[in-house]
Amino acid sequence: MTNGAVPLGDCVPIRIHWKEDGPWIDWCPLGRARFSEPFFDETITQQLRKPFNLLFRPQTPLATLEDWLDHHRPVPPTGFIFHMSRCGSTLVSQMLAASPRNIAISEASPVDAILRPDLGPAGTSDEERVRLLRGVIGAFGQRRAGDERRLFVKFDCWHTLNLALIRRAFPTVPWLFLYRDPVEVLVSQMKQRGVQTVPGMIRPELFGIDFAAAVQMPGPDYCAQVLAALCRAALDHAKAGLLVNYSELPDAFWTRISRHFGTEWAVSERALMAETLTFDSKSPSFAFVPDVVEKQRKAPPAFRAAAERWLGPVYRELEALRLGVDARTQPETRRDAQ
């Protein structure tokens, strides 16, 4: 359906594509379904299994969405979550998703289509990306059950590189950056590599790495350089946000993070959020098992060397800023296995 008059209530954007007259948005009816799965696309995949949702798929230009938002009052963004990857961001978003008063959007593919330069037409202006981002996130914030009061958005890790653009679109929304001991992140990524750590899945140039050099370098070194680019981008803006180390979780959720987002949780919400701590955040059917000691134990010398060479300096700067100390006092990441 491409009629601009189609009802968009209870629908959410699931895809951005460009036509000659500009960006168009594909929608999926959601009804009262919540974004309770760890990732946005998991919820959408479930909804697209329903025959009605396969048949009723509105498509509208950006102007139709903007007009719709002018006549509705969605929940404005409460907080944004940026992260290094494999550092507790899914735990935080799942805790937020546990409350029916929250809308928690986790790594939404239409947001990625807006922010990644290789997914849109060449020459798309920052102004158009800002308009799209405001429109799509506004649509995510519509009240479909009626009790929603807050909207949280967790971005893909590489969207940290877009902090300037995102802050331009939402200058008053508080945000945080989650990160973790580089050795532990590197062990996790090399065990099951995210798309950003595979040259060509996402262009290495996005991270400031030459493609020819990327395909020649050892995997741990490429992965560490990608992670370093994300951490450096966060550090460039860190004084405007909140830095949170994985080692602070989950306690920091109830204290520093909640204060930063200006939220107070009802007793019933706290109980639901606390319940999520017993499950693996990415695979809720499994119990949570602490893995810090195991990751440190399994890190071979090559991982430790790559972590220290590429990530050590920026990690110490992040830690120094978070703790309010001199970066030179922070220990090297290449430490003995625990």
One Martini backbone bead per residue (centre of mass of N, CA, C, O) as a GRO file, in nm:
protein
  338
    1MET     BB    1   0.094   0.037   0.025
    2THR     BB    2   0.103   0.400  -0.097
    3ASN     BB    3  -0.095   0.561   0.055
    4GLY     BB    4  -0.079   0.849   0.249
    5ALA     BB    5  -0.367   0.771   0.411
    6VAL     BB    6  -0.268   0.562   0.576
    7PRO     BB    7  -0.264   0.402   0.868
    8LEU     BB    8   0.000   0.438   1.131
    9GLY     BB    9  -0.116   0.322   1.359
   10ASP     BB   10   0.074   0.062   1.506
   11CYS     BB   11   0.320   0.136   1.339
   12VAL     BB   12   0.651   0.059   1.204
   13PRO     BB   13   0.954   0.111   1.101
   14ILE     BB   14   1.168  -0.121   0.879
   15ARG     BB   15   1.235   0.060   0.614
   16ILE     BB   16   1.470   0.212   0.385
   17HIS     BB   17   1.405   0.380   0.071
   18TRP     BB   18   1.499   0.498  -0.253
   19LYS     BB   19   1.374   0.741  -0.463
   20GLU     BB   20   1.342   0.996  -0.680
   21ASP     BB   21   1.168   1.159  -0.438
   22GLY     BB   22   1.304   0.989  -0.212
   23PRO     BB   23   1.236   0.878   0.090
   24TRP     BB   24   1.110   0.564   0.202
   25ILE     BB   25   0.864   0.382   0.407
   26ASP     BB   26   0.841   0.088   0.581
   27TRP     BB   27   0.574  -0.097   0.734
   28CYS     BB   28   0.463  -0.244   1.057
   29PRO     BB   29   0.237  -0.403   1.220
   30LEU     BB   30   0.198  -0.426   1.597
   31GLY     BB   31   0.013  -0.312   1.784
   32ARG     BB   32   0.085  -0.441   2.121
   33ALA     BB   33   0.354  -0.511   2.066
   34ARG     BB   34   0.672  -0.563   2.200
   35PHE     BB   35   1.017  -0.478   2.259
   36SER     BB   36   1.151  -0.772   2.408
   37GLU     BB   37   1.368  -0.834   2.241
   38PRO     BB   38   1.704  -0.783   2.199
   39PHE     BB   39   1.608  -0.719   1.891
   40PHE     BB   40   1.435  -0.559   1.655
   41ASP     BB   41   1.432  -0.785   1.425
   42GLU     BB   42   1.301  -1.005   1.601
   43THR     BB   43   1.025  -0.873   1.628
   44ILE     BB   44   0.964  -0.836   1.325
   45THR     BB   45   0.980  -1.131   1.238
   46GLN     BB   46   0.738  -1.222   1.403
   47GLN     BB   47   0.528  -1.027   1.267
   48LEU     BB   48   0.581  -1.136   0.961
   49ARG     BB   49   0.425  -1.417   1.016
   50LYS     BB   50   0.174  -1.261   0.976
   51PRO     BB   51  -0.050  -1.237   0.730
   52PHE     BB   52  -0.143  -0.941   0.761
   53ASN     BB   53   0.152  -0.816   0.762
   54LEU     BB   54   0.208  -0.907   0.465
   55LEU     BB   55  -0.032  -0.744   0.332
   56PHE     BB   56   0.001  -0.497   0.538
   57ARG     BB   57   0.232  -0.263   0.376
   58PRO     BB   58   0.319   0.027   0.420
   59GLN     BB   59   0.403   0.316   0.206
   60THR     BB   60   0.604   0.613   0.264
   61PRO     BB   61   0.689   0.915   0.275
   62LEU     BB   62   0.839   1.133   0.480
   63ALA     BB   63   0.611   1.350   0.483
   64THR     BB   64   0.395   1.166   0.606
   65LEU     BB   65   0.531   1.123   0.874
   66GLU     BB   66   0.554   1.420   0.957
   67ASP     BB   67   0.250   1.474   0.951
   68TRP     BB   68   0.172   1.260   1.162
   69LEU     BB   69   0.345   1.382   1.396
   70ASP     BB   70   0.192   1.659   1.404
   71HIS     BB   71  -0.087   1.481   1.506
   72HIS     BB   72   0.104   1.360   1.724
   73ARG     BB   73   0.227   1.224   2.058
   74PRO     BB   74   0.504   1.110   2.116
   75VAL     BB   75   0.754   0.970   2.274
   76PRO     BB   76   1.022   1.099   2.384
   77PRO     BB   77   1.340   1.081   2.423
   78THR     BB   78   1.531   0.971   2.709
   79GLY     BB   79   1.763   0.771   2.577
   80PHE     BB   80   2.098   0.686   2.480
   81ILE     BB   81   2.288   0.398   2.339
   82PHE     BB   82   2.627   0.338   2.346
   83HIS     BB   83   2.896   0.119   2.205
   84MET     BB   84   3.163  -0.125   2.169
   85SER     BB   85   3.081  -0.406   2.230
   86ARG     BB   86   3.050  -0.659   2.442
   87CYS     BB   87   2.946  -0.454   2.724
   88GLY     BB   88   2.615  -0.450   2.821
   89SER     BB   89   2.391  -0.318   2.636
   90THR     BB   90   2.176  -0.545   2.631
   91LEU     BB   91   2.121  -0.547   2.928
   92VAL     BB   92   2.014  -0.259   2.948
   93SER     BB   93   1.786  -0.286   2.732
   94GLN     BB   94   1.640  -0.525   2.879
   95MET     BB   95   1.574  -0.376   3.136
   96LEU     BB   96   1.404  -0.160   2.997
   97ALA     BB   97   1.201  -0.360   2.847
   98ALA     BB   98   1.059  -0.482   3.106
   99SER     BB   99   0.897  -0.225   3.098
  100PRO     BB  100   0.579  -0.107   2.993
  101ARG     BB  101   0.679   0.208   3.009
  102ASN     BB  102   0.878   0.113   2.792
  103ILE     BB  103   1.070   0.193   2.502
  104ALA     BB  104   1.296  -0.049   2.345
  105ILE     BB  105   1.545   0.013   2.108
  106SER     BB  106   1.747  -0.238   1.923
  107GLU     BB  107   1.913  -0.207   1.656
  108ALA     BB  108   1.781  -0.057   1.407
  109SER     BB  109   1.773  -0.085   1.067
  110PRO     BB  110   1.664   0.201   0.982
  111VAL     BB  111   1.889   0.354   1.127
  112ASP     BB  112   2.121   0.234   0.964
  113ALA     BB  113   2.021   0.342   0.685
  114ILE     BB  114   2.067   0.641   0.767
  115LEU     BB  115   2.380   0.637   0.878
  116ARG     BB  116   2.487   0.470   0.644
  117PRO     BB  117   2.646   0.558   0.353
  118ASP     BB  118   2.622   0.262   0.199
  119LEU     BB  119   2.278   0.255   0.220
  120GLY     BB  120   2.276   0.509   0.044
  121PRO     BB  121   2.281   0.765  -0.145
  122ALA     BB  122   2.480   0.961  -0.288
  123GLY     BB  123   2.460   1.279  -0.126
  124THR     BB  124   2.333   1.262   0.134
  125SER     BB  125   2.232   1.472   0.357
  126ASP     BB  126   2.232   1.569   0.679
  127GLU     BB  127   1.949   1.690   0.677
  128GLU     BB  128   1.803   1.431   0.583
  129ARG     BB  129   1.900   1.248   0.814
  130VAL     BB  130   1.772   1.410   1.039
  131ARG     BB  131   1.481   1.385   0.947
  132LEU     BB  132   1.469   1.077   0.950
  133LEU     BB  133   1.550   1.030   1.242
  134ARG     BB  134   1.320   1.188   1.372
  135GLY     BB  135   1.091   1.027   1.239
  136VAL     BB  136   1.158   0.734   1.326
  137ILE     BB  137   1.182   0.784   1.633
  138GLY     BB  138   0.900   0.899   1.658
  139ALA     BB  139   0.753   0.637   1.570
  140PHE     BB  140   0.863   0.459   1.804
  141GLY     BB  141   0.704   0.659   2.028
  142GLN     BB  142   0.438   0.541   2.011
  143ARG     BB  143   0.130   0.480   2.162
  144ARG     BB  144  -0.008   0.148   2.181
  145ALA     BB  145  -0.105   0.093   2.494
  146GLY     BB  146  -0.076   0.384   2.685
  147ASP     BB  147   0.182   0.346   2.912
  148GLU     BB  148   0.392   0.502   2.777
  149ARG     BB  149   0.687   0.719   2.887
  150ARG     BB  150   0.945   0.588   2.742
  151LEU     BB  151   1.248   0.633   2.530
  152PHE     BB  152   1.482   0.393   2.403
  153VAL     BB  153   1.808   0.392   2.230
  154LYS     BB  154   1.996   0.143   2.069
  155PHE     BB  155   2.282   0.142   1.903
  156ASP     BB  156   2.498   0.069   1.702
  157CYS     BB  157   2.829   0.073   1.745
  158TRP     BB  158   2.898   0.243   1.473
  159HIS     BB  159   2.720   0.499   1.560
  160THR     BB  160   2.937   0.651   1.719
  161LEU     BB  161   3.041   0.798   1.456
  162ASN     BB  162   2.741   0.970   1.469
  163LEU     BB  163   2.717   1.167   1.711
  164ALA     BB  164   2.695   1.447   1.584
  165LEU     BB  165   2.431   1.394   1.425
  166ILE     BB  166   2.254   1.294   1.661
  167ARG     BB  167   2.289   1.553   1.834
  168ARG     BB  168   2.161   1.736   1.621
  169ALA     BB  169   1.879   1.596   1.632
  170PHE     BB  170   1.934   1.547   1.975
  171PRO     BB  171   2.057   1.774   2.193
  172THR     BB  172   1.889   1.683   2.482
  173VAL     BB  173   1.969   1.388   2.484
  174PRO     BB  174   2.073   1.155   2.679
  175TRP     BB  175   2.397   0.980   2.698
  176LEU     BB  176   2.582   0.670   2.653
  177PHE     BB  177   2.895   0.479   2.713
  178LEU     BB  178   2.991   0.150   2.656
  179TYR     BB  179   3.254  -0.047   2.811
  180ARG     BB  180   3.558  -0.262   2.796
  181ASP     BB  181   3.785  -0.468   2.832
  182PRO     BB  182   3.965  -0.534   2.552
  183VAL     BB  183   4.024  -0.836   2.587
  184GLU     BB  184   3.727  -0.930   2.626
  185VAL     BB  185   3.619  -0.825   2.356
  186LEU     BB  186   3.815  -0.973   2.169
  187VAL     BB  187   3.740  -1.259   2.247
  188SER     BB  188   3.442  -1.237   2.161
  189GLN     BB  189   3.486  -1.150   1.860
  190MET     BB  190   3.672  -1.398   1.776
  191LYS     BB  191   3.451  -1.612   1.830
  192GLN     BB  192   3.214  -1.390   1.727
  193ARG     BB  193   3.182  -1.199   1.464
  194GLY     BB  194   3.111  -0.902   1.381
  195VAL     BB  195   3.050  -0.720   1.103
  196GLN     BB  196   3.261  -0.487   1.179
  197THR     BB  197   3.515  -0.718   1.192
  198VAL     BB  198   3.465  -0.757   0.874
  199PRO     BB  199   3.599  -0.709   0.590
  200GLY     BB  200   3.320  -0.572   0.392
  201MET     BB  201   3.064  -0.573   0.561
  202ILE     BB  202   3.210  -0.316   0.651
  203ARG     BB  203   3.367  -0.054   0.568
  204PRO     BB  204   3.682   0.029   0.666
  205GLU     BB  205   3.669   0.340   0.609
  206LEU     BB  206   3.473   0.405   0.844
  207PHE     BB  207   3.742   0.345   1.047
  208GLY     BB  208   4.011   0.441   0.895
  209ILE     BB  209   4.061   0.190   0.689
  210ASP     BB  210   4.226   0.032   0.460
  211PHE     BB  211   4.134  -0.222   0.265
  212ALA     BB  212   4.404  -0.353   0.184
  213ALA     BB  213   4.504  -0.364   0.479
  214ALA     BB  214   4.271  -0.522   0.610
  215VAL     BB  215   4.307  -0.801   0.446
  216GLN     BB  216   4.614  -0.842   0.569
  217MET     BB  217   4.547  -0.838   0.855
  218PRO     BB  218   4.504  -0.950   1.145
  219GLY     BB  219   4.219  -1.000   1.311
  220PRO     BB  220   4.285  -0.867   1.591
  221ASP     BB  221   4.383  -0.596   1.467
  222TYR     BB  222   4.130  -0.513   1.321
  223CYS     BB  223   3.935  -0.527   1.556
  224ALA     BB  224   4.091  -0.325   1.738
  225GLN     BB  225   4.067  -0.082   1.543
  226VAL     BB  226   3.763  -0.062   1.541
  227LEU     BB  227   3.725  -0.025   1.846
  228ALA     BB  228   3.901   0.230   1.864
  229ALA     BB  229   3.722   0.411   1.688
  230LEU     BB  230   3.479   0.406   1.880
  231CYS     BB  231   3.620   0.513   2.135
  232ARG     BB  232   3.721   0.778   2.012
  233ALA     BB  233   3.444   0.893   1.941
  234ALA     BB  234   3.343   0.899   2.234
  235LEU     BB  235   3.570   1.075   2.353
  236ASP     BB  236   3.508   1.336   2.184
  237HIS     BB  237   3.204   1.343   2.356
  238ALA     BB  238   3.211   1.263   2.668
  239LYS     BB  239   3.137   1.534   2.825
  240ALA     BB  240   2.818   1.498   2.722
  241GLY     BB  241   2.818   1.226   2.874
  242LEU     BB  242   2.828   0.875   2.974
  243LEU     BB  243   3.049   0.663   3.141
  244VAL     BB  244   3.049   0.293   3.117
  245ASN     BB  245   3.152   0.016   3.277
  246TYR     BB  246   3.100  -0.314   3.290
  247SER     BB  247   3.200  -0.342   3.595
  248GLU     BB  248   2.933  -0.170   3.701
  249LEU     BB  249   2.758  -0.399   3.644
  250PRO     BB  250   2.433  -0.337   3.750
  251ASP     BB  251   2.451  -0.097   3.953
  252ALA     BB  252   2.456   0.153   3.755
  253PHE     BB  253   2.162   0.142   3.667
  254TRP     BB  254   2.036   0.245   3.952
  255THR     BB  255   2.218   0.506   3.937
  256ARG     BB  256   2.379   0.662   3.707
  257ILE     BB  257   2.184   0.599   3.471
  258SER     BB  258   1.915   0.691   3.593
  259ARG     BB  259   2.005   0.980   3.651
  260HIS     BB  260   2.091   1.060   3.363
  261PHE     BB  261   1.784   0.995   3.253
  262GLY     BB  262   1.569   1.086   3.471
  263THR     BB  263   1.486   0.823   3.645
  264GLU     BB  264   1.203   0.652   3.805
  265TRP     BB  265   1.126   0.353   3.967
  266ALA     BB  266   0.905   0.140   4.018
  267VAL     BB  267   0.866  -0.139   4.193
  268SER     BB  268   0.761  -0.311   3.954
  269GLU     BB  269   0.994  -0.242   3.762
  270ARG     BB  270   1.234  -0.343   3.928
  271ALA     BB  271   1.148  -0.639   3.930
  272LEU     BB  272   1.158  -0.686   3.623
  273MET     BB  273   1.452  -0.599   3.581
  274ALA     BB  274   1.590  -0.797   3.781
  275GLU     BB  275   1.505  -1.061   3.634
  276THR     BB  276   1.703  -1.029   3.383
  277LEU     BB  277   1.978  -1.104   3.540
  278THR     BB  278   1.933  -1.432   3.513
  279PHE     BB  279   1.981  -1.379   3.206
  280ASP     BB  280   2.070  -1.390   2.894
  281SER     BB  281   2.048  -1.116   2.697
  282LYS     BB  282   2.070  -1.263   2.403
  283SER     BB  283   1.965  -1.550   2.560
  284PRO     BB  284   1.691  -1.585   2.761
  285SER     BB  285   1.690  -1.913   2.781
  286PHE     BB  286   1.948  -1.847   2.941
  287ALA     BB  287   2.165  -1.835   3.178
  288PHE     BB  288   2.368  -1.643   3.355
  289VAL     BB  289   2.734  -1.620   3.295
  290PRO     BB  290   3.013  -1.540   3.409
  291ASP     BB  291   3.321  -1.423   3.193
  292VAL     BB  292   3.582  -1.280   3.276
  293VAL     BB  293   3.781  -1.505   3.355
  294GLU     BB  294   3.764  -1.666   3.092
  295LYS     BB  295   3.860  -1.444   2.896
  296GLN     BB  296   4.135  -1.400   3.026
  297ARG     BB  297   4.233  -1.698   3.002
  298LYS     BB  298   4.184  -1.716   2.667
  299ALA     BB  299   4.397  -1.503   2.608
  300PRO     BB  300   4.620  -1.460   2.384
  301PRO     BB  301   4.898  -1.284   2.310
  302ALA     BB  302   4.783  -1.153   2.047
  303PHE     BB  303   4.543  -1.017   2.184
  304ARG     BB  304   4.699  -0.849   2.392
  305ALA     BB  305   4.869  -0.692   2.191
  306ALA     BB  306   4.635  -0.564   2.030
  307ALA     BB  307   4.494  -0.427   2.265
  308GLU     BB  308   4.733  -0.246   2.350
  309ARG     BB  309   4.808  -0.105   2.085
  310TRP     BB  310   4.503   0.004   1.999
  311LEU     BB  311   4.335   0.032   2.297
  312GLY     BB  312   4.487   0.122   2.547
  313PRO     BB  313   4.494   0.437   2.533
  314VAL     BB  314   4.181   0.490   2.507
  315TYR     BB  315   4.095   0.333   2.756
  316ARG     BB  316   4.252   0.509   2.963
  317GLU     BB  317   4.101   0.769   2.893
  318LEU     BB  318   3.822   0.677   2.971
  319GLU     BB  319   3.889   0.601   3.264
  320ALA     BB  320   3.995   0.877   3.352
  321LEU     BB  321   3.730   1.029   3.299
  322ARG     BB  322   3.543   0.858   3.476
  323LEU     BB  323   3.743   0.886   3.746
  324GLY     BB  324   3.921   1.151   3.758
  325VAL     BB  325   4.212   1.090   3.626
  326ASP     BB  326   4.516   0.998   3.525
  327ALA     BB  327   4.599   0.815   3.250
  328ARG     BB  328   4.894   0.729   3.352
  329THR     BB  329   4.765   0.544   3.599
  330GLN     BB  330   4.679   0.334   3.406
  331PRO     BB  331   4.669   0.021   3.325
  332GLU     BB  332   4.749  -0.213   3.132
  333THR     BB  333   4.583  -0.457   2.933
  334ARG     BB  334   4.839  -0.639   2.965
  335ARG     BB  335   4.753  -0.907   3.152
  336ASP     BB  336   4.721  -1.145   3.350
  337ALA     BB  337   4.568  -1.417   3.385
  338GLN     BB  338   4.289  -1.519   3.599
   0.00000   0.00000   0.00000
